[in-house]
Amino acid sequence: MKLGKACETCPYRDRPGPVPASGDKGTAALVLVGEAPGEDEVAVNMPMVGQAGRELWKLAGAAGFYRPQVYMTNVVKCLPIGAEQGKYEPDEKAIESCVGYLKKEIQECRTNVVVPLGNVATAVIAGKWGILGIRGASLRRRLKS
Ligand code: SF4
């Protein structure tokens, strides 16, 4: 079952998903935004559960956050076309279709601390391409709905 009207014209409308976010918007102190779910996430219907997810939980813990404070989601909620061939980066049309759901999620979260993970999430959240260029930086940005 897809999320809404934007799904009707999305190139991923017949792909596995959507994978829902994990965490509670009401208790979130940190929002982590990945690019898109992979097969592991689709299989268990949760974001960031593979090796990268385990590393993220370690890092979040080391930064002083515990699980109920972390809200995890993705820019695109369905498995990208090409994931079976190892291409996980979502395409522009899917991002355009799905980004409204992400903006709504972020606006509904108690926190305004949002950490994008990877180039796609950085471009959507911070408006800049290239994670190395802004690594460690703190940016203020208003998300238009
Ligand atoms: S990727 Fe997003 S917009 Fe596209 S079908 Fe999935 S939930 Fe809908």
Backbone and ligand atoms as CSV (ligand in chain L), in Angstrom:
chain,resi,resn,atom,element,x,y,z
A,1,MET,N,N,0.832,-1.186,0.000
A,1,MET,CA,C,0.000,0.000,0.000
A,1,MET,C,C,0.883,1.258,0.000
A,2,LYS,N,N,0.631,2.168,-0.921
A,2,LYS,CA,C,1.465,3.361,-1.021
A,2,LYS,C,C,0.925,4.460,-0.108
A,3,LEU,N,N,1.660,5.581,-0.070
A,3,LEU,CA,C,1.366,6.587,0.944
A,3,LEU,C,C,0.289,7.592,0.562
A,4,GLY,N,N,0.181,7.917,-0.691
A,4,GLY,CA,C,-0.794,8.947,-1.055
A,4,GLY,C,C,-0.744,9.277,-2.529
A,5,LYS,N,N,-1.283,10.440,-2.868
A,5,LYS,CA,C,-1.453,10.834,-4.265
A,5,LYS,C,C,-0.123,10.921,-5.015
A,6,ALA,N,N,0.917,11.382,-4.328
A,6,ALA,CA,C,2.214,11.540,-5.001
A,6,ALA,C,C,2.741,10.203,-5.514
A,7,CYS,N,N,2.312,9.118,-4.900
A,7,CYS,CA,C,2.778,7.780,-5.317
A,7,CYS,C,C,2.244,7.396,-6.699
A,8,GLU,N,N,1.111,7.971,-7.062
A,8,GLU,CA,C,0.464,7.546,-8.312
A,8,GLU,C,C,1.339,7.784,-9.534
A,9,THR,N,N,2.149,8.836,-9.496
A,9,THR,CA,C,2.993,9.152,-10.652
A,9,THR,C,C,4.474,8.851,-10.393
A,10,CYS,N,N,4.760,8.228,-9.274
A,10,CYS,CA,C,6.153,7.923,-8.911
A,10,CYS,C,C,6.648,6.710,-9.701
A,11,PRO,N,N,7.883,6.765,-10.192
A,11,PRO,CA,C,8.425,5.599,-10.913
A,11,PRO,C,C,8.593,4.371,-10.014
A,12,TYR,N,N,8.534,4.555,-8.702
A,12,TYR,CA,C,8.698,3.420,-7.777
A,12,TYR,C,C,7.355,2.907,-7.250
A,13,ARG,N,N,6.243,3.299,-7.892
A,13,ARG,CA,C,4.932,2.946,-7.345
A,13,ARG,C,C,4.690,1.434,-7.297
A,14,ASP,N,N,5.400,0.649,-8.136
A,14,ASP,CA,C,5.228,-0.801,-8.104
A,14,ASP,C,C,6.398,-1.512,-7.407
A,15,ARG,N,N,7.248,-0.743,-6.766
A,15,ARG,CA,C,8.413,-1.316,-6.098
A,15,ARG,C,C,8.055,-1.712,-4.662
A,16,PRO,N,N,8.848,-2.620,-4.053
A,16,PRO,CA,C,8.581,-2.982,-2.663
A,16,PRO,C,C,8.669,-1.754,-1.750
A,17,GLY,N,N,7.767,-1.661,-0.818
A,17,GLY,CA,C,7.717,-0.538,0.114
A,17,GLY,C,C,6.315,0.026,0.150
A,18,PRO,N,N,6.091,1.124,0.781
A,18,PRO,CA,C,7.086,1.951,1.458
A,18,PRO,C,C,7.530,1.345,2.793
A,19,VAL,N,N,8.789,1.589,3.124
A,19,VAL,CA,C,9.315,1.215,4.430
A,19,VAL,C,C,9.035,2.383,5.374
A,20,PRO,N,N,8.300,2.128,6.462
A,20,PRO,CA,C,7.980,3.244,7.364
A,20,PRO,C,C,9.193,3.706,8.160
A,21,ALA,N,N,9.103,4.893,8.704
A,21,ALA,CA,C,10.167,5.406,9.576
A,21,ALA,C,C,10.173,4.607,10.869
A,22,SER,N,N,11.275,4.698,11.608
A,22,SER,CA,C,11.270,4.134,12.959
A,22,SER,C,C,11.465,5.285,13.940
A,23,GLY,N,N,10.853,5.145,15.103
A,23,GLY,CA,C,10.978,6.184,16.113
A,23,GLY,C,C,9.666,6.924,16.298
A,24,ASP,N,N,9.693,7.831,17.236
A,24,ASP,CA,C,8.497,8.561,17.647
A,24,ASP,C,C,8.733,10.059,17.422
A,25,LYS,N,N,7.895,10.660,16.600
A,25,LYS,CA,C,8.074,12.091,16.305
A,25,LYS,C,C,7.957,12.936,17.582
A,26,GLY,N,N,7.168,12.458,18.515
A,26,GLY,CA,C,6.929,13.222,19.744
A,26,GLY,C,C,8.100,13.221,20.710
A,27,THR,N,N,8.961,12.210,20.621
A,27,THR,CA,C,10.114,12.150,21.541
A,27,THR,C,C,11.432,12.340,20.807
A,28,ALA,N,N,11.372,12.559,19.514
A,28,ALA,CA,C,12.597,12.636,18.718
A,28,ALA,C,C,13.448,13.842,19.121
A,29,ALA,N,N,14.727,13.575,19.360
A,29,ALA,CA,C,15.686,14.648,19.595
A,29,ALA,C,C,16.659,14.748,18.424
A,30,LEU,N,N,16.597,13.748,17.556
A,30,LEU,CA,C,17.500,13.673,16.412
A,30,LEU,C,C,16.771,12.955,15.282
A,31,VAL,N,N,16.822,13.527,14.090
A,31,VAL,CA,C,16.243,12.878,12.915
A,31,VAL,C,C,17.379,12.499,11.973
A,32,LEU,N,N,17.475,11.219,11.659
A,32,LEU,CA,C,18.470,10.741,10.696
A,32,LEU,C,C,17.754,10.434,9.391
A,33,VAL,N,N,18.282,10.965,8.293
A,33,VAL,CA,C,17.622,10.781,6.997
A,33,VAL,C,C,18.583,10.097,6.030
A,34,GLY,N,N,18.248,8.867,5.640
A,34,GLY,CA,C,19.023,8.141,4.646
A,34,GLY,C,C,18.478,8.391,3.244
A,35,GLU,N,N,19.030,7.681,2.269
A,35,GLU,CA,C,18.614,7.911,0.886
A,35,GLU,C,C,17.357,7.123,0.529
A,36,ALA,N,N,17.422,5.818,0.749
A,36,ALA,CA,C,16.326,4.934,0.350
A,36,ALA,C,C,16.534,3.593,1.039
A,37,PRO,N,N,15.493,2.802,1.198
A,37,PRO,CA,C,15.681,1.490,1.813
A,37,PRO,C,C,16.384,0.523,0.867
A,38,GLY,N,N,17.062,-0.447,1.443
A,38,GLY,CA,C,17.621,-1.555,0.680
A,38,GLY,C,C,16.803,-2.806,0.941
A,39,GLU,N,N,17.290,-3.929,0.449
A,39,GLU,CA,C,16.545,-5.192,0.605
A,39,GLU,C,C,16.361,-5.568,2.076
A,40,ASP,N,N,17.387,-5.329,2.903
A,40,ASP,CA,C,17.280,-5.670,4.336
A,40,ASP,C,C,16.146,-4.886,4.989
A,41,GLU,N,N,16.064,-3.614,4.661
A,41,GLU,CA,C,15.041,-2.748,5.254
A,41,GLU,C,C,13.639,-3.167,4.790
A,42,VAL,N,N,13.543,-3.495,3.505
A,42,VAL,CA,C,12.251,-3.933,2.965
A,42,VAL,C,C,11.824,-5.240,3.644
A,43,ALA,N,N,12.789,-6.145,3.862
A,43,ALA,CA,C,12.464,-7.453,4.440
A,43,ALA,C,C,11.893,-7.330,5.849
A,44,VAL,N,N,12.396,-6.388,6.634
A,44,VAL,CA,C,11.907,-6.259,8.019
A,44,VAL,C,C,11.019,-5.028,8.206
A,45,ASN,N,N,10.816,-4.270,7.120
A,45,ASN,CA,C,9.929,-3.105,7.150
A,45,ASN,C,C,10.387,-2.038,8.157
A,46,MET,N,N,11.688,-1.830,8.216
A,46,MET,CA,C,12.274,-0.801,9.092
A,46,MET,C,C,13.478,-0.186,8.395
A,47,PRO,N,N,13.711,1.104,8.602
A,47,PRO,CA,C,14.883,1.710,7.947
A,47,PRO,C,C,16.182,1.397,8.687
A,48,MET,N,N,17.268,1.369,7.953
A,48,MET,CA,C,18.632,1.310,8.485
A,48,MET,C,C,18.854,0.157,9.471
A,49,VAL,N,N,18.681,-1.056,8.967
A,49,VAL,CA,C,18.848,-2.220,9.841
A,49,VAL,C,C,20.078,-3.066,9.488
A,50,GLY,N,N,20.715,-2.784,8.391
A,50,GLY,CA,C,21.869,-3.583,7.978
A,50,GLY,C,C,23.124,-3.161,8.725
A,51,GLN,N,N,24.259,-3.473,8.138
A,51,GLN,CA,C,25.559,-3.122,8.731
A,51,GLN,C,C,25.656,-1.619,8.999
A,52,ALA,N,N,25.219,-0.822,8.018
A,52,ALA,CA,C,25.294,0.635,8.181
A,52,ALA,C,C,24.413,1.081,9.345
A,53,GLY,N,N,23.257,0.439,9.479
A,53,GLY,CA,C,22.344,0.779,10.569
A,53,GLY,C,C,22.968,0.500,11.927
A,54,ARG,N,N,23.650,-0.638,12.030
A,54,ARG,CA,C,24.298,-0.982,13.310
A,54,ARG,C,C,25.372,0.052,13.653
A,55,GLU,N,N,26.111,0.475,12.643
A,55,GLU,CA,C,27.134,1.506,12.880
A,55,GLU,C,C,26.485,2.816,13.319
A,56,LEU,N,N,25.364,3.139,12.694
A,56,LEU,CA,C,24.674,4.375,13.042
A,56,LEU,C,C,24.206,4.380,14.488
A,57,TRP,N,N,23.639,3.256,14.926
A,57,TRP,CA,C,23.186,3.167,16.321
A,57,TRP,C,C,24.353,3.337,17.268
A,58,LYS,N,N,25.499,2.776,16.903
A,58,LYS,CA,C,26.692,2.940,17.745
A,58,LYS,C,C,27.073,4.415,17.835
A,59,LEU,N,N,27.083,5.085,16.676
A,59,LEU,CA,C,27.467,6.496,16.641
A,59,LEU,C,C,26.463,7.369,17.394
A,60,ALA,N,N,25.177,7.066,17.212
A,60,ALA,CA,C,24.148,7.848,17.912
A,60,ALA,C,C,24.308,7.678,19.419
A,61,GLY,N,N,24.585,6.441,19.849
A,61,GLY,CA,C,24.803,6.182,21.269
A,61,GLY,C,C,26.026,6.924,21.788
A,62,ALA,N,N,27.089,6.896,20.992
A,62,ALA,CA,C,28.320,7.585,21.402
A,62,ALA,C,C,28.106,9.092,21.496
A,63,ALA,N,N,27.147,9.605,20.713
A,63,ALA,CA,C,26.855,11.042,20.753
A,63,ALA,C,C,25.861,11.380,21.860
A,64,GLY,N,N,25.426,10.353,22.609
A,64,GLY,CA,C,24.564,10.608,23.763
A,64,GLY,C,C,23.070,10.429,23.515
A,65,PHE,N,N,22.708,9.876,22.365
A,65,PHE,CA,C,21.282,9.670,22.072
A,65,PHE,C,C,20.903,8.217,22.355
A,66,TYR,N,N,19.757,7.993,22.929
A,66,TYR,CA,C,19.264,6.624,23.090
A,66,TYR,C,C,18.072,6.426,22.162
A,67,ARG,N,N,17.680,5.185,21.961
A,67,ARG,CA,C,16.760,4.851,20.860
A,67,ARG,C,C,15.488,5.696,20.781
A,68,PRO,N,N,14.753,5.893,21.888
A,68,PRO,CA,C,13.512,6.670,21.750
A,68,PRO,C,C,13.734,8.108,21.289
A,69,GLN,N,N,14.970,8.575,21.341
A,69,GLN,CA,C,15.241,9.956,20.920
A,69,GLN,C,C,15.586,10.052,19.437
A,70,VAL,N,N,15.704,8.911,18.773
A,70,VAL,CA,C,16.169,8.936,17.378
A,70,VAL,C,C,15.038,8.525,16.443
A,71,TYR,N,N,14.760,9.378,15.489
A,71,TYR,CA,C,13.758,9.103,14.459
A,71,TYR,C,C,14.531,8.870,13.159
A,72,MET,N,N,14.310,7.709,12.557
A,72,MET,CA,C,15.046,7.362,11.328
A,72,MET,C,C,14.091,7.223,10.156
A,73,THR,N,N,14.472,7.838,9.044
A,73,THR,CA,C,13.634,7.736,7.853
A,73,THR,C,C,14.515,7.848,6.611
A,74,ASN,N,N,13.884,7.839,5.456
A,74,ASN,CA,C,14.611,7.945,4.188
A,74,ASN,C,C,13.970,9.008,3.302
A,75,VAL,N,N,14.760,9.562,2.401
A,75,VAL,CA,C,14.223,10.519,1.422
A,75,VAL,C,C,13.159,9.829,0.574
A,76,VAL,N,N,13.483,8.644,0.099
A,76,VAL,CA,C,12.581,7.846,-0.736
A,76,VAL,C,C,12.223,6.592,0.057
A,77,LYS,N,N,10.961,6.238,0.056
A,77,LYS,CA,C,10.501,5.179,0.980
A,77,LYS,C,C,10.447,3.778,0.353
A,78,CYS,N,N,10.585,3.685,-0.962
A,78,CYS,CA,C,10.485,2.365,-1.617
A,78,CYS,C,C,11.843,1.952,-2.201
A,79,LEU,N,N,11.988,0.660,-2.418
A,79,LEU,CA,C,13.249,0.114,-2.940
A,79,LEU,C,C,13.529,0.679,-4.339
A,80,PRO,N,N,14.666,1.348,-4.521
A,80,PRO,CA,C,14.950,1.950,-5.831
A,80,PRO,C,C,15.034,0.913,-6.956
A,81,ILE,N,N,14.628,1.354,-8.131
A,81,ILE,CA,C,14.836,0.532,-9.323
A,81,ILE,C,C,16.347,0.381,-9.496
A,82,GLY,N,N,16.803,-0.831,-9.685
A,82,GLY,CA,C,18.232,-1.070,-9.844
A,82,GLY,C,C,18.885,-1.585,-8.571
A,83,ALA,N,N,18.152,-1.596,-7.460
A,83,ALA,CA,C,18.741,-2.065,-6.193
A,83,ALA,C,C,19.228,-3.502,-6.323
A,84,GLU,N,N,18.503,-4.289,-7.108
A,84,GLU,CA,C,18.887,-5.696,-7.291
A,84,GLU,C,C,20.251,-5.809,-7.981
A,85,GLN,N,N,20.635,-4.753,-8.697
A,85,GLN,CA,C,21.950,-4.736,-9.371
A,85,GLN,C,C,22.951,-3.888,-8.571
A,86,GLY,N,N,22.593,-3.526,-7.357
A,86,GLY,CA,C,23.516,-2.776,-6.508
A,86,GLY,C,C,23.430,-1.277,-6.664
A,87,LYS,N,N,22.410,-0.782,-7.389
A,87,LYS,CA,C,22.263,0.669,-7.555
A,87,LYS,C,C,21.167,1.155,-6.601
A,88,TYR,N,N,21.582,1.728,-5.491
A,88,TYR,CA,C,20.625,2.104,-4.443
A,88,TYR,C,C,20.262,3.581,-4.478
A,89,GLU,N,N,21.019,4.380,-5.252
A,89,GLU,CA,C,20.723,5.810,-5.259
A,89,GLU,C,C,19.407,6.052,-5.986
A,90,PRO,N,N,18.451,6.683,-5.337
A,90,PRO,CA,C,17.158,6.904,-5.991
A,90,PRO,C,C,17.252,7.919,-7.126
A,91,ASP,N,N,16.364,7.775,-8.113
A,91,ASP,CA,C,16.429,8.728,-9.223
A,91,ASP,C,C,15.627,9.997,-8.898
A,92,GLU,N,N,15.881,11.028,-9.707
A,92,GLU,CA,C,15.332,12.358,-9.415
A,92,GLU,C,C,13.812,12.389,-9.352
A,93,LYS,N,N,13.169,11.671,-10.272
A,93,LYS,CA,C,11.707,11.699,-10.311
A,93,LYS,C,C,11.116,11.071,-9.040
A,94,ALA,N,N,11.748,10.000,-8.568
A,94,ALA,CA,C,11.269,9.367,-7.328
A,94,ALA,C,C,11.485,10.305,-6.136
A,95,ILE,N,N,12.615,10.985,-6.123
A,95,ILE,CA,C,12.879,11.942,-5.034
A,95,ILE,C,C,11.819,13.044,-5.052
A,96,GLU,N,N,11.582,13.572,-6.240
A,96,GLU,CA,C,10.590,14.638,-6.402
A,96,GLU,C,C,9.205,14.168,-5.924
A,97,SER,N,N,8.858,12.921,-6.242
A,97,SER,CA,C,7.554,12.394,-5.845
A,97,SER,C,C,7.462,12.213,-4.341
A,98,CYS,N,N,8.545,11.767,-3.729
A,98,CYS,CA,C,8.502,11.318,-2.335
A,98,CYS,C,C,8.870,12.397,-1.322
A,99,VAL,N,N,9.517,13.457,-1.753
A,99,VAL,CA,C,10.103,14.388,-0.800
A,99,VAL,C,C,9.045,15.104,0.057
A,100,GLY,N,N,7.862,15.230,-0.461
A,100,GLY,CA,C,6.795,15.869,0.326
A,100,GLY,C,C,6.482,15.090,1.593
A,101,TYR,N,N,6.544,13.766,1.516
A,101,TYR,CA,C,6.302,12.939,2.709
A,101,TYR,C,C,7.400,13.184,3.748
A,102,LEU,N,N,8.645,13.297,3.273
A,102,LEU,CA,C,9.765,13.542,4.185
A,102,LEU,C,C,9.613,14.909,4.869
A,103,LYS,N,N,9.272,15.909,4.106
A,103,LYS,CA,C,9.136,17.248,4.689
A,103,LYS,C,C,8.055,17.262,5.768
A,104,LYS,N,N,6.960,16.574,5.490
A,104,LYS,CA,C,5.874,16.509,6.470
A,104,LYS,C,C,6.352,15.802,7.745
A,105,GLU,N,N,7.087,14.707,7.576
A,105,GLU,CA,C,7.614,13.989,8.748
A,105,GLU,C,C,8.480,14.905,9.595
A,106,ILE,N,N,9.384,15.615,8.928
A,106,ILE,CA,C,10.319,16.473,9.669
A,106,ILE,C,C,9.567,17.591,10.380
A,107,GLN,N,N,8.584,18.158,9.692
A,107,GLN,CA,C,7.820,19.240,10.307
A,107,GLN,C,C,7.039,18.748,11.525
A,108,GLU,N,N,6.661,17.475,11.525
A,108,GLU,CA,C,5.882,16.934,12.648
A,108,GLU,C,C,6.761,16.473,13.810
A,109,CYS,N,N,8.075,16.412,13.598
A,109,CYS,CA,C,8.970,15.970,14.672
A,109,CYS,C,C,9.185,17.081,15.687
A,110,ARG,N,N,9.370,16.670,16.938
A,110,ARG,CA,C,9.560,17.630,18.023
A,110,ARG,C,C,10.872,18.401,17.861
A,111,THR,N,N,11.856,17.747,17.272
A,111,THR,CA,C,13.176,18.363,17.157
A,111,THR,C,C,13.357,19.059,15.804
A,112,ASN,N,N,14.320,19.949,15.750
A,112,ASN,CA,C,14.702,20.487,14.446
A,112,ASN,C,C,16.147,20.129,14.127
A,113,VAL,N,N,16.662,19.108,14.808
A,113,VAL,CA,C,18.022,18.626,14.532
A,113,VAL,C,C,17.911,17.471,13.540
A,114,VAL,N,N,18.372,17.712,12.334
A,114,VAL,CA,C,18.215,16.740,11.252
A,114,VAL,C,C,19.590,16.455,10.658
A,115,VAL,N,N,19.949,15.173,10.600
A,115,VAL,CA,C,21.258,14.796,10.052
A,115,VAL,C,C,21.040,13.987,8.774
A,116,PRO,N,N,21.422,14.547,7.628
A,116,PRO,CA,C,21.309,13.786,6.376
A,116,PRO,C,C,22.480,12.815,6.237
A,117,LEU,N,N,22.190,11.653,5.698
A,117,LEU,CA,C,23.206,10.608,5.535
A,117,LEU,C,C,23.387,10.328,4.051
A,118,GLY,N,N,24.513,10.705,3.512
A,118,GLY,CA,C,24.770,10.468,2.091
A,118,GLY,C,C,24.444,11.682,1.244
A,119,ASN,N,N,24.867,11.624,-0.005
A,119,ASN,CA,C,24.739,12.780,-0.905
A,119,ASN,C,C,23.295,13.159,-1.212
A,120,VAL,N,N,22.449,12.173,-1.451
A,120,VAL,CA,C,21.062,12.488,-1.820
A,120,VAL,C,C,20.350,13.187,-0.666
A,121,ALA,N,N,20.470,12.636,0.534
A,121,ALA,CA,C,19.807,13.250,1.687
A,121,ALA,C,C,20.396,14.629,1.970
A,122,THR,N,N,21.694,14.769,1.792
A,122,THR,CA,C,22.329,16.071,2.017
A,122,THR,C,C,21.802,17.105,1.020
A,123,ALA,N,N,21.649,16.690,-0.225
A,123,ALA,CA,C,21.139,17.621,-1.238
A,123,ALA,C,C,19.710,18.047,-0.906
A,124,VAL,N,N,18.895,17.105,-0.459
A,124,VAL,CA,C,17.492,17.418,-0.161
A,124,VAL,C,C,17.378,18.262,1.112
A,125,ILE,N,N,18.113,17.889,2.143
A,125,ILE,CA,C,17.992,18.568,3.442
A,125,ILE,C,C,18.785,19.874,3.475
A,126,ALA,N,N,20.012,19.827,2.997
A,126,ALA,CA,C,20.898,20.987,3.143
A,126,ALA,C,C,21.002,21.819,1.867
A,127,GLY,N,N,20.473,21.298,0.759
A,127,GLY,CA,C,20.530,22.044,-0.490
A,127,GLY,C,C,21.921,22.077,-1.090
A,128,LYS,N,N,22.766,21.145,-0.690
A,128,LYS,CA,C,24.142,21.115,-1.211
A,128,LYS,C,C,24.488,19.694,-1.621
A,129,TRP,N,N,25.200,19.561,-2.720
A,129,TRP,CA,C,25.632,18.227,-3.169
A,129,TRP,C,C,27.050,17.988,-2.681
A,130,GLY,N,N,27.287,16.820,-2.084
A,130,GLY,CA,C,28.642,16.478,-1.666
A,130,GLY,C,C,28.788,16.517,-0.160
A,131,ILE,N,N,28.797,15.333,0.459
A,131,ILE,CA,C,28.859,15.297,1.927
A,131,ILE,C,C,30.198,15.767,2.463
A,132,LEU,N,N,31.272,15.562,1.689
A,132,LEU,CA,C,32.585,15.926,2.223
A,132,LEU,C,C,32.711,17.438,2.397
A,133,GLY,N,N,32.017,18.184,1.529
A,133,GLY,CA,C,32.098,19.646,1.586
A,133,GLY,C,C,31.463,20.240,2.832
A,134,ILE,N,N,30.522,19.510,3.448
A,134,ILE,CA,C,29.846,20.085,4.622
A,134,ILE,C,C,30.000,19.211,5.862
A,135,ARG,N,N,30.854,18.204,5.784
A,135,ARG,CA,C,31.016,17.305,6.927
A,135,ARG,C,C,31.388,18.096,8.176
A,136,GLY,N,N,30.641,17.858,9.259
A,136,GLY,CA,C,30.921,18.544,10.520
A,136,GLY,C,C,30.306,19.922,10.621
A,137,ALA,N,N,29.691,20.404,9.549
A,137,ALA,CA,C,29.116,21.758,9.579
A,137,ALA,C,C,27.710,21.719,10.173
A,138,SER,N,N,27.307,22.825,10.755
A,138,SER,CA,C,25.947,22.972,11.257
A,138,SER,C,C,25.263,24.018,10.387
A,139,LEU,N,N,24.200,23.632,9.696
A,139,LEU,CA,C,23.521,24.536,8.761
A,139,LEU,C,C,22.105,24.799,9.253
A,140,ARG,N,N,21.630,26.004,9.033
A,140,ARG,CA,C,20.237,26.315,9.366
A,140,ARG,C,C,19.461,26.403,8.051
A,141,ARG,N,N,18.363,25.714,7.973
A,141,ARG,CA,C,17.608,25.727,6.717
A,141,ARG,C,C,16.128,25.554,7.038
A,142,ARG,N,N,15.294,26.319,6.371
A,142,ARG,CA,C,13.861,26.165,6.541
A,142,ARG,C,C,13.331,25.290,5.428
A,143,LEU,N,N,12.585,24.261,5.776
A,143,LEU,CA,C,12.011,23.377,4.762
A,143,LEU,C,C,10.670,23.908,4.331
A,144,LYS,N,N,10.529,24.199,3.039
A,144,LYS,CA,C,9.226,24.651,2.549
A,144,LYS,C,C,8.356,23.429,2.330
A,145,SER,N,N,7.068,23.534,2.648
A,145,SER,CA,C,6.203,22.365,2.444
A,145,SER,C,C,5.595,22.409,1.059
L,1,SF4,S1,S,8.990,6.117,-3.338
L,1,SF4,FE1,FE,7.643,7.471,-2.153
L,1,SF4,S2,S,6.352,8.526,-3.673
L,1,SF4,FE2,FE,7.306,6.737,-4.656
L,1,SF4,S3,S,5.794,5.121,-4.452
L,1,SF4,FE3,FE,7.202,4.914,-2.722
L,1,SF4,S4,S,6.244,6.100,-1.065
L,1,SF4,FE4,FE,5.242,6.714,-2.965
